[in-house]
Amino acid sequence: MILGNRRFDRDSHPQEVDTAGMMFIFGGYLEKFDAVITRLNRSKGSLGFSGSNGDTKLRDAYLYDALVDYGMAVEFLNRLTKIIMFRKLTAHDLIEIAIGNSGVVASYNHLLAYQGLSIRIEPQAIQCMAELCVESGMMARGLRMIVSSLVEDAVFNAAKGAVVFGLGDVKTAIERVVLVDGVGP
């Protein structure tokens, strides 16, 4: 049942929606979820003969119980037909997210092309961003925030043509993102 036609419309009458042909996708980050799975593994015994079937098999075996233990309602979880858990991103993954064909830098270059501007970030600067984002837990959002800070500088300074950002520029942007936006380590 959905209340109202808009997100905060409380005066409308409830409307029923047939969800038979709909697929719902939920996403999120569960902090310290691996610790919950490890604790459940210790309390319930080991898997297989040796007890070391790898992180993926361990996680899959205890995923439902760990979600309940983490605080999700059993009634809610029982309605889900499939639960998929993705592995944690690495610095290499974040580098691909930054420089891939549809990555963060390419997205900004597409937007900046209308202003006659393009950006390029040196490889060691991208490596620095990726490592910081993994260490701090900011991941891809942090990567986007840092690149956004660099782009703001270029647009503010009315640059034209290709702007190359080095390690020093990235470190300055990281400090600004961490101090001004209050994110990071």
PyMOL commands that set and color helices and strands:
alter all, ss='L'
color gray80, all
select helices_A, chain A and resi 33-44+55-70+74-77+91-99+104-115+123-136+139-156+167-180
alter helices_A, ss='H'
color red, helices_A
select strands_A, chain A and resi 2-3+14-15+117-121+161-165
alter strands_A, ss='S'
color yellow, strands_A
deselect
rebuild
show_as cartoon
